[in-house]
């Protein structure tokens, strides 16, 4: 017995409804940015899977353009070797490069998506110092570089990246000893360029949010310990009392690298939900405005 015309119409209507539902779901899901970073299996593609037990499930995600999924800003963090002799020994196993990860990267990405007109990759990326990886990202973030160890090849890769238009933000290292060690790496990267103090009137401090001071953003542990004393430096590291923002410029005076020494911008991103006082005094007031300014400078110069 053949189905009646009414049954056919009913089936067609059901099929059409399913198609609309699937299309709506696909539209809501959006596209998926291509991961150009580390592919050796040591890092999850989704940073929400970085910690065991699903602790990252609370971090928001959002759709990106389905037709142009790679037309987004991606917060890219650099994995590097370290000479640090603590847990993990020499190499990437010390994981100083992963300080505050993935919380700071994901919070910064979310705030960029929320507060600006940028289309932002909700997952970010982790990259090695490899030209095939870093060339996809105009902005790179390096943290805890006080014990960094670069090969001459890696130094050349970073130098070529910046000379070709890339930008690096260096953050969260404290005291004279850590500066002296990082300065060795700087001289590898830039044997013929000066490291300059960036004045407060430079446009990087005023791109989106006009900052009236060069902020020193403390680790939350230090901030809460001396909450009533106004101390924002790491008092167990000599030479960390005064914040510095230093940089390297190309021949046309484009800033290629900002070095945030004796301050911890990433902590302000990571700890935004830990303590209302810390969020109000450091995350909201300084860490996010400064980070947004730096990223907008990187993308427009």
N, C-alpha and C positions, 0 to 999 in steps of 0.2 A: 504493500500500500504506500503510495507516494504521500509525503507530507503536504498538508494543505498550504494555500498561499498565506494564511494567517500565521501558521507555524514558521514558515520561511521568514516572514516579516519580523516575527518575534526573535528568531535566531539572529537575523541581521542586526536588529536593534541591540541585542545583547552583545554581539561582536563589536559593534560600533562603540558601545559604552565601555567595553574593556579597552579598546584602542585609546579612547579619550583618557581613561584612568591611567594607562601606561604612559601616554604622552605627558600627562600632567605630572606623573611621578618622575619621569625623565627630566622634565623642565625644572622641577623642584630640586632634583639631585644635581643638575648642571653637569659641566664638563669636569675633567680631571687633569690638573696640570702634570706635565711630564716630569718625573723625577730625574734630574740630571746629575745628582750627587753620588754619594758612595753606593756602590753596588756589590760589595764583597760579602754581603750577608750579615755584617757586624752591626748594622743599624737598621731598625724597622723603617719601612716606608712611611708609616703613619707614626709620628712621635707620641701619639697617645698610647702606643704599645710599648714605649720605652721602659716603663716601670712594670714590674710584675703586679698581678692582682687587679689590673684594670683601674689604677688610681687616676689615670689620665682621662677617664671617660667623661668627666665633668667639663672638659674644655669644649667650647662651642666650635662648630664648623658651619660652613655656609657654601652655597653653590657659586661656581664661577661660570663664565660664559661658555656655553656648549660649543659654539662655532670656533672660538679662539681661546681655548682653555689655558694656553701658555702666555696669553697677553695679560699677565698679572705680575705684581711685585712679590718676590719670594725672599723672605728673610733667610739668608744663607750663613751658616756658622762654619768656621774652618776647624778641621781636625789637624793637629800638628804633633810632632814629636817633642818630648820634654826631657830635660836632663834631671828632673826632680827625682831625688833618691828615696822618696817615701813609698807608700803602698803602691804596688804595681811596677816600681822600678823605672828604668829608662824606657822611653817610647810612649806610644799612645796609651798604654795600659795605665799610666798615672792619671789619665782622664782630667787633667786640669783644664784642657780645652772644653770639657763638657760641663764646667761649673754653671750652675743655675739652669741647666738643660733638663727637660724641654720647656719648663714653666715660663722662663723669661721670653723665649722666642715666640711661644704661642700667645702669651698675653700681649706682647708687642704687636704681633700680627693682627690679633683681634681688635686692639685699639686703633690701629691704622685703618682697618676695614670699617670700624664704627665711626671714627671721628673725621676721616678725610674722604676725598673723592677717589682715592686709589682703589683699584681692584686688587685684592690681596690673596695670595695662596694660603689657605688655612693650615697647611702642613709644614711650611718652611722646608729647609734642606740642610743637610750636613755634607760638607765637601772636603776632600783632601786637597792638598796643594798640587793640583793636577790641571794643566791647561785645558784638557778636554771637559773637565767639570766646571771650573770656575768661570770659564768664558761665557757661560749661560746666565751669570748673575752679576748685575752691575754694582751690587753692594755685598760686602763680606764683613762678618763680625768675628773678631778674635778676642778671646778673654783669658785672663790669668797668664799672661805671657812672660811673667817674671822668671820662668825657667825654660823658655822655649829653646829648641835646638833645631836650626835650619841647615840643610845641606846647601852647597853653592847652587845646585840646580834648582832647589825650591826657592832660594832667594831670587834667582833670575826669573823664575815663573811669576812670583809676586810683583817684581819690578815691571816686567812686560805687561802684566795685567793692568797695573795702574797707569802706565804710560799710554796704554791703548784705551783709556777711558774709565777703567774700573776704580772703585773707591773702597777703602778699608777703614773700619772703625775698630780701634784697639781699646780695650776696657778692662777695669778691675785688676790692677796690679799696684802694689803699695811699697813705699820705702825705697831707700837708696840702693840696697842690694838688688832688688828686682829691676830697678831702672838700669843699673849698670849691666846686668845680664842681658836685658832686652836691647840695650844700646849696641851690644855686639851683633845681634841679629839685624838691627837697623843699618849698621855699617856694611853688613853683607848685602842687604837689599839696595841701599843707597850710598855707595862709596863716594859719590861726588856731589851729593846734595846736603843742604843744611837742614837740621831739625829746628824749627822755629816755634816760638811761643805764639799762640794765636790770640790776638787782642779781642777784648769783649765786643768791640764794635765791628768785628768781622761778620759778614752776612750769615754765616752758618749758625750764629746764635740768635738770628732774627728772621729766619726763613718763613716760619708760620707763627710761632709764639715768640714775642720779644722778651728775652731774658735780661734781667737787670744785673745779674751776678753770674759768675762762673761757679756752678754749684758743686759742692763736695757732697756726694751721696754715700752715706755709710752703709756697711753691712748691718742688717737689722739687729744682730746680736750686740754689736758695739753701741748702736744707737739707743737701744733699750737699757743697756747697762749704765749709760751716763745720760739718761734722758733729761735730767734737770741741770746738767752742767754745760750743755751746748757744745760738746765735743763730737766732732763728726769724722775724725781720723782714726786709723787703727794704731792705737798707742803702743802696741807691742812690736811695731815695725819702725825703727828709726828712719827719719826722713819723710814720714808720711803726713806731716802736719799740714802742709799747704798743697792745695789742688793745682794741677797744671793741665792745660789743654795745649798740646803741641802738635805740629803738623809738618807735612812735606808737600811742597808746591811744585807743579811742573813749570816749564819755561814761560807759559802764559799766565802764571799765577793762579791756576786752578788747584785747589786743595785736593790732593789725591789720598791722603791718609790723615785721620785725626786720631791722636793718641791721648786717651783720657787716663791720666796717671794720678794716683791718690784719690780715686773716686770709683764708685761701683754703680754705674747706671743700670746694668742688668739686674742688680738686686732690687732696684726700685720697680722694675717690671715684674720680677719673679714674685716678690712678696706683697703685691698690691692688695691681696685679700687676707693677709696675716694679722695685721694690727691697724685699726682705724687711724690711730695717731701717725703711724709710719706712712700710711697711704696719703694722708692729708699733707704731711710735712715734706715728704720726699718723692713719692710716686707721682701724685697729682701735680705738685708744684714744680718739680724739676725733671724727674726721670722721663716721663712721657713727652713733655714739651721738648726737651733736649733731643730725645731719640727721633721724634718726628721731624724736628729741624734738620738733623744730620741726614736722615734718609731723603728728605726733599732736596737738600743741597746735592746729595749724591746723584739723584735722578735728573736734576736740571742742569748739571755742569758736566 
